[in-house]
Amino acid sequence: MTPISQIPLDFGYRSAAGSSDFLVAPCNKDAVAWVDRWPDWPAPALFIFGPVGSGKSHLGHIWCARSGADRLQMEDLSVETAADLEKQNFVLIDSLKSPFDELALLHLYNTTAEKGGNLLIIAEDPPARLAIGLADLRSRLQAAPTVGIGIPDDALVGAVMLKQFTDRQLSVDPEVLTFLMARMERTFEAASNLVAALDEAALIEKRRITVPLAREVLARQMT
């Protein structure tokens, strides 16, 4: 594990309106490059996949802020909702997983392509690993540029936590982060939830964020 004192704070970042900064690291730099490339995408759709908590939804929100895209959750995908989006040129689908309404997605893909628009599709698995029965849809998704986001490493998770503490104007000693990093789940979602819980506990109990407080908050989260 990377020592907290050695966590680099000079990651690149992309900002989104109303969102915290997105730190760029080896595990996500290819996906960031594709989002930066928009609107110069070579196909109507871009497919970003990665594990839960890897930051792919955050990157999707950045694209929405840039493009003005509507966000459609997978469970809301239907022929009716696809029809409602016919006037929208850009749509984010977050996140796609089998089974889903394949005919609705094919309709949305085709109408978006006809208008010269774009779909950004986010999923945990790449198109080749999705059980897609509709041949036309399967071929379209497998032809789309596909880029993966890896699990964030210790350095990136630590940098995210440091930044979130700083954004909240909280001073946290390195030993607190060392303690947390040895025990927490290594995802952006877990890091954000933990920072928020520590901030709330420190405010309610009128205590500094120390190792004892961190131990108590982690224990509460595990119960």
C-alpha positions as CSV (number, residue, x, y, z in Angstrom):
1,M,0.0,0.0,0.0
2,T,1.3,3.5,-0.9
3,P,2.3,5.4,2.3
4,I,0.0,8.4,2.8
5,S,3.0,10.7,3.0
6,Q,3.8,9.6,-0.6
7,I,0.4,10.0,-2.1
8,P,0.8,12.5,-5.0
9,L,-1.5,15.5,-5.1
10,D,-0.7,16.6,-8.6
11,F,-3.2,14.3,-10.4
12,G,-4.8,15.9,-13.4
13,Y,-8.5,16.6,-13.2
14,R,-11.6,17.4,-15.2
15,S,-14.4,19.5,-13.7
16,A,-18.1,19.2,-14.1
17,A,-20.7,21.8,-13.4
18,G,-22.1,21.0,-10.0
19,S,-19.7,18.2,-9.4
20,S,-16.4,17.7,-7.6
21,D,-13.2,17.5,-9.5
22,F,-12.5,14.2,-11.3
23,L,-8.9,13.1,-10.7
24,V,-7.2,11.6,-13.7
25,A,-5.0,8.5,-13.1
26,P,-3.7,5.5,-15.1
27,C,-6.8,3.5,-14.3
28,N,-9.1,6.0,-16.0
29,K,-7.0,8.2,-18.3
30,D,-8.2,6.4,-21.5
31,A,-11.8,6.9,-20.6
32,V,-11.2,10.6,-19.8
33,A,-9.4,11.0,-23.2
34,W,-12.5,9.6,-25.0
35,V,-14.8,12.0,-23.1
36,D,-12.4,14.9,-23.9
37,R,-12.5,13.9,-27.6
38,W,-16.3,14.5,-27.8
39,P,-18.0,15.5,-30.1
40,D,-15.3,14.0,-32.4
41,W,-16.4,10.4,-31.7
42,P,-16.1,8.0,-34.7
43,A,-19.4,6.3,-33.9
44,P,-22.9,7.3,-32.5
45,A,-22.1,5.6,-29.2
46,L,-19.3,5.3,-26.7
47,F,-19.2,2.5,-24.2
48,I,-17.5,2.9,-20.8
49,F,-17.3,0.0,-18.5
50,G,-15.8,-0.7,-15.1
51,P,-16.5,-2.0,-11.6
52,V,-18.9,-0.4,-9.2
53,G,-17.3,2.6,-7.5
54,S,-14.6,3.1,-10.2
55,G,-15.9,6.6,-11.1
56,K,-17.6,5.9,-14.5
57,S,-20.9,7.5,-13.5
58,H,-19.0,10.6,-12.3
59,L,-17.3,10.7,-15.8
60,G,-20.8,10.3,-17.3
61,H,-22.1,13.3,-15.4
62,I,-19.1,15.3,-16.7
63,W,-20.1,14.4,-20.3
64,C,-23.7,15.4,-19.5
65,A,-22.6,18.8,-18.2
66,R,-20.5,19.3,-21.4
67,S,-23.0,18.1,-23.9
68,G,-26.3,18.9,-22.3
69,A,-27.3,15.2,-22.5
70,D,-30.3,13.7,-20.7
71,R,-29.5,10.9,-18.3
72,L,-31.6,7.8,-18.6
73,Q,-31.3,5.1,-15.9
74,M,-31.3,1.5,-17.1
75,E,-34.5,0.6,-15.2
76,D,-36.3,3.5,-16.9
77,L,-35.4,2.3,-20.4
78,S,-38.4,1.3,-22.4
79,V,-39.9,1.9,-25.8
80,E,-42.0,4.7,-24.4
81,T,-39.0,6.5,-22.7
82,A,-36.9,6.0,-25.8
83,A,-39.7,7.7,-27.8
84,D,-39.7,10.6,-25.3
85,L,-36.0,11.2,-26.1
86,E,-36.4,11.4,-29.8
87,K,-35.9,15.2,-29.8
88,Q,-32.8,14.8,-27.6
89,N,-29.5,14.5,-29.5
90,F,-27.4,13.3,-26.6
91,V,-28.3,10.7,-24.0
92,L,-26.4,9.0,-21.1
93,I,-27.5,5.5,-20.2
94,D,-26.3,4.7,-16.6
95,S,-25.9,1.9,-16.1
96,L,-26.7,-0.9,-18.6
97,K,-27.0,-4.5,-17.4
98,S,-28.7,-7.6,-18.6
99,P,-31.6,-8.1,-18.9
100,F,-32.9,-4.9,-20.4
101,D,-35.3,-3.7,-23.1
102,E,-33.2,-4.4,-26.2
103,L,-35.8,-3.1,-28.7
104,A,-35.9,0.2,-26.8
105,L,-32.2,0.6,-26.8
106,L,-32.0,-0.3,-30.5
107,H,-34.7,2.3,-31.3
108,L,-32.8,4.9,-29.2
109,Y,-29.5,4.1,-30.9
110,N,-31.0,4.3,-34.4
111,T,-32.9,7.6,-33.8
112,T,-29.8,9.2,-32.2
113,A,-27.6,8.1,-35.0
114,E,-30.0,9.5,-37.6
115,K,-29.8,12.9,-36.0
116,G,-26.0,12.8,-35.7
117,G,-26.2,12.6,-31.9
118,N,-24.4,10.5,-29.4
119,L,-25.1,7.9,-26.7
120,L,-22.7,7.4,-23.8
121,I,-23.5,4.0,-22.4
122,I,-22.1,3.0,-18.9
123,A,-22.0,-0.5,-17.7
124,E,-20.0,-2.9,-15.4
125,D,-19.2,-5.2,-18.4
126,P,-18.2,-4.6,-22.0
127,P,-20.7,-5.2,-24.8
128,A,-19.1,-8.6,-25.6
129,R,-19.9,-9.9,-22.2
130,L,-23.6,-8.7,-22.1
131,A,-26.2,-11.3,-23.0
132,I,-27.8,-9.5,-26.0
133,G,-30.3,-11.5,-28.0
134,L,-31.1,-8.9,-30.6
135,A,-28.5,-9.3,-33.4
136,D,-28.8,-5.7,-34.8
137,L,-28.3,-4.2,-31.3
138,R,-25.4,-6.6,-30.5
139,S,-23.5,-5.7,-33.6
140,R,-24.0,-1.9,-33.1
141,L,-22.8,-2.0,-29.5
142,Q,-19.8,-4.3,-30.3
143,A,-18.8,-1.8,-33.0
144,A,-18.9,1.1,-30.7
145,P,-15.6,2.4,-29.2
146,T,-15.3,0.7,-25.8
147,V,-13.0,1.7,-23.0
148,G,-12.6,0.3,-19.5
149,I,-12.0,2.0,-16.1
150,G,-9.9,0.0,-13.7
151,I,-10.3,-0.3,-9.9
152,P,-8.7,2.8,-8.4
153,D,-5.3,2.2,-6.7
154,D,-4.4,3.3,-3.2
155,A,-2.7,6.5,-4.4
156,L,-5.8,7.6,-6.2
157,V,-8.3,6.7,-3.5
158,G,-6.0,8.5,-0.9
159,A,-5.7,11.6,-3.2
160,V,-9.5,11.7,-3.6
161,M,-10.0,11.5,0.2
162,L,-7.4,14.2,0.8
163,K,-9.1,16.5,-1.7
164,Q,-12.6,15.9,-0.2
165,F,-11.3,16.6,3.3
166,T,-9.7,19.8,1.9
167,D,-12.9,20.8,0.1
168,R,-14.7,20.5,3.4
169,Q,-12.0,22.6,5.1
170,L,-11.1,19.7,7.4
171,S,-7.6,19.2,8.6
172,V,-6.7,15.5,8.9
173,D,-3.3,14.2,10.0
174,P,-1.6,11.6,7.8
175,E,-1.9,8.8,10.4
176,V,-5.7,9.1,10.1
177,L,-5.6,8.5,6.4
178,T,-3.1,5.7,6.9
179,F,-5.5,4.1,9.4
180,L,-8.5,4.4,7.0
181,M,-6.7,3.2,3.9
182,A,-5.7,0.0,5.6
183,R,-9.3,-0.8,6.5
184,M,-11.7,0.8,4.0
185,E,-13.1,-0.5,0.7
186,R,-11.1,0.9,-2.2
187,T,-13.8,2.6,-4.2
188,F,-14.6,6.3,-4.8
189,E,-18.1,5.7,-3.4
190,A,-16.7,4.3,-0.2
191,A,-14.2,7.1,0.1
192,S,-16.8,9.8,-0.4
193,N,-19.2,8.2,2.1
194,L,-16.5,7.8,4.7
195,V,-15.4,11.4,4.4
196,A,-19.0,12.6,4.8
197,A,-19.5,10.3,7.8
198,L,-16.4,11.6,9.5
199,D,-17.3,15.2,8.8
200,E,-20.8,14.6,10.3
201,A,-19.4,12.8,13.4
202,A,-16.8,15.5,14.1
203,L,-19.5,18.2,13.8
204,I,-22.1,16.4,16.0
205,E,-19.6,15.3,18.6
206,K,-17.5,18.5,18.4
207,R,-14.3,16.5,18.0
208,R,-11.3,16.6,15.7
209,I,-11.0,13.9,13.1
210,T,-8.5,11.6,14.8
211,V,-7.7,7.8,14.7
212,P,-10.1,7.1,17.6
213,L,-12.9,8.9,15.8
214,A,-12.1,7.2,12.5
215,R,-12.2,3.8,14.3
216,E,-15.6,4.6,15.8
217,V,-17.1,5.7,12.4
218,L,-15.7,2.7,10.6
219,A,-17.2,0.4,13.3
220,R,-20.6,2.1,12.9
221,Q,-20.5,1.6,9.1
222,M,-19.7,-2.1,9.5
223,T,-22.7,-2.8,11.8
